[in-house]
Amino acid sequence: MASVYHPPELTALHRQALLELARQAIAEYLKTRRVPKHQTGDPALLQPSGAFVTLWRRGELRGCIGHIDADMPLCRAVQQMAVAAAVNDPRFPPVEEEELGDIEVEINILSPLAPVASADEIEVGKHGLMITKGIYRGLLLPEVAVERKWDRYEFLEAVCWKAGLPPGAWREGATLQTFTSVIIKQNLKSES
């Protein structure tokens, strides 16, 4: 059975601080083209963690970019991924300042990755998936399988597709890893 890893423990105040940090980073970047420097002594916000930031506009996806590895402080990962989701997601044009009032921010704080020995270990709704095979790598957040009503095997096939791998590649020499995440969301309207 895969070991259970958990994202960092965050209080309601930490969650609010991260949302404000993401909003401020986007707004500042759109004005100055620089990610602001954030200083904190809070150990929870300084803990290395992976994070994804998803932006929604009027219920439609507007950008989503993440950093998987827990190799930078959580506060910095959130800032950088918020800016990247706003201006670097190749599927969308960059967010403009005028849009900020309509943008909702969602942050996924990731646990460390855990190896998967058997597909039976994967729990839909609890685990996100990452697959790696050669130069190919794909990741799906835990909520994706629930939103799309996938079972475990549909989830596995979808992560193969996301990585650019053929169906069934998860059975043939690929490395599978799971993770859990904490989702934080609130809209930007209160801060604009």
N, C-alpha and C positions, 0 to 999 in steps of 0.2 A: 504494500500500500504506500502511496506517495506521502511524504511528510506534509503536514499542514503548516503552511506559512501564513502569517497574517500581515496586513498592512499596518503602518504605525497607528498607535492609539491616539485619537484626536478628540478633543472636547468640542463642544458647540462653539466656543470662542475661537479655537484653532480653525475650525471649518469656516467660520465667518471671516477670519483673517485671511485665509487662503483665497476665498472668493474675492475679497477686496483687493488682494494682491494681484490676482489675475486681471480684474477690471482695470486697476491702475496701470498695470504693465501694458495692456492693449492701448488704453487712452494715451499714455505717455509716448509709446512707440509711434502711434499715428501722428502725434504732434512733432516729435523730435527725431524719429528714426533711431532711437536708442532704447534699449531695455534698461529701466531704472535700476539703480543699485538698492538692494534692500538689506538693512541691518537688523538683526534680531539676536537675542541671546537665548531665545526659547528652544530648549533641546528638542521638542517635538517637531518644530519647523526646520531644525537643522539636521534632523536625521536623514541620512541618505535614502532616497526612495525614487522609484520610477513613477511617472505620472502621465496621464493623457488629459488633454483639454479638448472638449467638444463645444462648438459654438452652434447655436440654433437661432434662426430668425423666423419669427411667425410660424413656429412648428416645423420648419424645414432645416435640414442640415446645412450649415454655413461654413464649417471647417472642423477638422479633427486631426490633431497630430499629437504624438506621444513619444516619450522617452522610456524605454523598458528598463534599462540598467539602473540599479541603485548606486550610482556613482557621483551624485551631486546632492546637496541639501534639498529637501523637499520644497522649501520656499523658492529656491532658484529654479528647480525643475518646473514648478507651476508657472512662474513668470515666463520662462523661455518657451514653454509649450503653449501658453496662452497667446503669445505674440506669433509663434509659428502657425498656430491654427488660424489666426486672423489674417496673416499675410502670405503664408508659404504653402498652404494646401493646394496642390496643383489642380485639383478638381474645381476650384472656385477662384473668381477674381478676389483680390485683396479687399478686406473689409474697409469701408470708408467711415470717417468720423461721424457723418450724418446717420449712419446705421446703428450706432452704439445704443441708442435708446430702445431699439427693437431686438437687441442681441441678448440671448440667455447663455450663461456659462455653466458648463457641467465639467466637473473635475473627477477623474478616477485616480485614486491613490492606489498604487499597485503593491502587492506583497512581493517578496523575492520569488523568483521562478523555482518550481519544484519539478524534478524529473518524473516522468510517467513510465512505469514499468508495464502497465496493461491498460488498454482503453476502458476497462471496467472501473478504473479508479476515477474517471472523469464524471463529475456531477454537473449536469446541466443546471444553470441558474446560480451555481456556486463558483464554478471555475471558469476562468478565461483560458484560452489555448494559444500556445505558440508552437509552430512547427519550423524546423530548420533541416534543410537537406542541401548539402553543397553550398552554392551561393544564394539559394532561395530561402526566404524567411517570411513568414506571415503570422499575424496575430489577430485574434478576435477577443473583444472584451466579454466578460461573463453575461452581460445583459443582452447581447446580440442573439444568442440562441433562444432566449426566452421571448424576446420581441418577435422573432421569426417562427416561433413554435417548432424549433428543430429538436429532434432527439439527439442522443449522443453521436450516432453515426452520421447524421446530416451535419452536425457541428464539425466533426472531423473532416468530412468531405469539403465543407465550406472553408475551413482554414487551409486546406490544400490548395483550393482555388485561389484564395487570397494571396498565397505565396507564389502563385504561378506554377504550381505542381499539378501533375495529372491526378485524376481520381484514384483513391486507394494508396497514394504515396505514403500516407501515415503508416501503412503496414509494411513498407519496403525500405528499411534502413534510414528512415527519417528520425530526427530527435524530436520528441514531444515533451512539452513542459506545460504545467498548469500554474495558475496564479489566482489569487482572489483580489478583490478590490473594494474600496469604500467609495461610494458615489456621493459627491457634494454638488448641489445645484441651487442656483438662484439667478434671477435675471439682473441685467445691468441697469434697468430703468431707475432703480433706487439711488444709483450713484451718478447718473448723468445730469 
